[in-house]
Amino acid sequence: MDKTPCLIDTNVPLTANGNNHLSLSCQLECSITLAEIMSNGVLVLDSQWKIIKEYQNKLYPAKPGMGNNFLKWVLTHRTNPKKISYVTITPRLNTQDDTEFAEFPEHSGLKSFDRADRKLVAAANAHIPKAPIYQAADSKWLGWRAALRECGIEVKFLCKEELAILHQKKTGSPLLPG
């Protein structure tokens, strides 16, 4: 892995901990990715700590597991600019909650994008250059990948084959290549 800054969806460390339905090979892939980021990577976070707070709601740095170790690493290195790159995401005024951001791309294909994950996309879009997002367990992201790509945001699917099967089961339509 290179030093390209990236974002990590919370389901990546959760999968590394074995906290979902994905295979052991997917858990291993998530664990390896997290280990590479902790050793050699740069993690992008928002300066308001929205991403860290989500990690803290679902991960436990005092418990065993690679995902929990990842949160411990984040908290340990949160002030190290060689390991963590912060961006500002701006909540939109006059919205009902704090899940809409000025940095979230305007694209018709993203109108139904999961509100809880908009902070990741906003942070990826705010980073210069735009940072890729690692995704493991949310098959809905496969449906948004083309729109995100059109906005210049890359999603790196760690368990793409398994997600494609889940996506087809949920939507009833096969996933298009790409």
C-alpha positions in Angstrom: 0.0 0.0 0.0 1.3 3.5 -0.8 0.9 6.6 1.3 -2.2 7.7 -0.6 -4.6 9.1 2.0 -7.8 7.2 2.3 -11.0 6.9 4.3 -12.3 3.7 6.0 -16.0 3.0 6.3 -16.8 1.7 9.8 -17.8 -1.7 8.3 -14.2 -2.4 7.4 -13.0 -2.6 11.0 -16.2 -4.3 12.0 -15.7 -6.9 9.3 -12.1 -7.3 10.5 -13.5 -8.0 13.9 -15.8 -10.7 12.5 -18.9 -8.7 13.4 -21.0 -9.4 10.3 -22.0 -12.1 7.7 -19.0 -11.9 5.5 -16.5 -14.7 4.9 -13.3 -15.4 6.7 -11.4 -14.4 3.5 -13.2 -11.0 3.6 -12.4 -10.6 7.3 -8.7 -11.3 6.5 -8.7 -8.9 3.6 -10.1 -6.2 5.9 -7.5 -7.0 8.6 -4.7 -6.8 6.0 -5.9 -3.5 4.7 -6.2 -2.0 8.2 -2.7 -3.3 9.1 -1.3 -1.7 5.9 -2.9 1.6 6.6 -1.7 1.6 10.2 1.9 0.7 9.1 2.2 2.8 5.9 -0.9 4.7 5.2 -2.6 8.0 5.9 -6.1 8.1 7.1 -8.5 11.0 6.2 -10.8 12.1 9.0 -13.1 15.1 9.4 -12.0 17.8 11.8 -15.4 17.7 13.6 -14.7 14.0 14.6 -17.9 12.7 13.0 -16.1 9.7 11.6 -14.2 9.0 14.8 -17.4 9.3 16.8 -19.0 6.6 14.6 -15.9 4.4 15.1 -16.2 4.9 18.8 -19.9 4.0 18.8 -19.2 0.6 17.2 -15.6 -0.3 18.1 -13.9 -0.9 21.4 -10.1 -0.2 21.6 -9.7 -2.1 24.9 -11.1 -5.3 23.4 -9.3 -7.8 21.1 -9.7 -7.6 17.3 -8.0 -5.9 14.4 -10.9 -3.5 14.0 -10.7 -2.5 17.6 -6.9 -2.2 17.2 -7.6 0.2 14.3 -9.6 2.5 16.6 -6.9 2.4 19.2 -4.4 3.4 16.4 -6.6 6.2 15.3 -6.9 7.6 18.8 -3.2 7.2 19.4 -2.2 8.9 16.2 -5.0 11.5 15.9 -2.5 14.4 16.2 0.2 12.9 13.9 -0.1 14.6 10.5 2.1 11.8 9.0 -0.7 9.3 9.9 -3.9 11.3 10.0 -5.1 14.0 7.5 -8.0 16.2 8.6 -10.5 17.9 6.3 -13.3 20.3 7.2 -16.8 19.2 6.2 -19.4 21.9 6.4 -22.9 21.0 7.6 -25.6 22.6 5.4 -27.8 25.1 7.1 -31.6 24.6 7.3 -31.4 20.8 7.2 -33.2 18.5 9.7 -30.0 16.7 10.8 -26.3 17.0 10.5 -25.9 14.5 7.7 -25.9 17.0 4.8 -22.6 18.7 3.9 -21.6 21.4 1.4 -18.8 19.1 0.3 -21.2 16.2 -0.6 -21.3 16.1 -4.4 -24.4 17.3 -6.3 -25.3 14.4 -8.5 -28.7 12.9 -9.4 -27.3 9.4 -8.8 -26.5 10.2 -5.2 -29.9 11.6 -4.1 -30.8 8.4 -2.2 -27.3 8.0 -0.8 -27.3 6.7 2.8 -27.5 9.8 5.1 -25.2 8.2 7.8 -22.4 7.7 5.2 -22.5 11.2 3.6 -19.8 12.4 6.0 -17.4 9.9 4.3 -18.1 11.0 0.8 -18.0 14.7 1.9 -14.6 14.1 3.5 -13.3 12.2 0.5 -14.5 15.0 -1.8 -13.0 17.7 0.5 -9.5 16.1 0.5 -7.1 17.4 -2.1 -6.6 15.2 -4.0 -9.8 13.3 -3.5 -9.3 10.3 -1.3 -10.6 6.8 -2.0 -13.0 5.2 0.5 -12.5 1.6 1.5 -15.8 -0.3 1.8 -16.4 -3.9 3.0 -20.0 -4.8 3.9 -22.5 -2.4 2.5 -23.8 -3.6 -0.9 -25.8 -0.4 -1.4 -22.5 1.3 -2.3 -22.2 -0.8 -5.4 -25.3 0.9 -6.7 -23.7 4.3 -6.1 -20.2 3.6 -7.4 -20.8 4.9 -10.9 -22.2 8.2 -9.6 -19.3 8.5 -7.1 -16.8 7.8 -9.9 -18.4 10.5 -12.0 -17.7 12.9 -9.1 -14.1 11.8 -8.9 -14.5 9.6 -5.8 -13.1 6.1 -5.9 -14.6 3.3 -3.7 -12.3 0.4 -3.1 -14.5 -2.7 -2.4 -12.6 -5.2 -0.3 -15.3 -7.9 -0.6 -16.7 -7.1 -4.0 -17.7 -10.6 -5.1 -19.7 -11.2 -1.9 -21.2 -7.7 -2.0 -22.3 -8.3 -5.7 -24.2 -11.4 -4.6 -25.9 -9.5 -1.7 -26.7 -6.6 -4.0 -28.4 -8.9 -6.5 -30.4 -10.6 -3.7 -31.5 -7.2 -2.4 -32.2 -5.5 -5.7 -33.1 -8.5 -7.9 -30.8 -7.2 -10.7 -27.3 -8.3 -11.5 -24.5 -5.9 -10.9 -23.0 -4.4 -14.0 -19.3 -4.8 -14.5 -16.9 -2.0 -13.6 
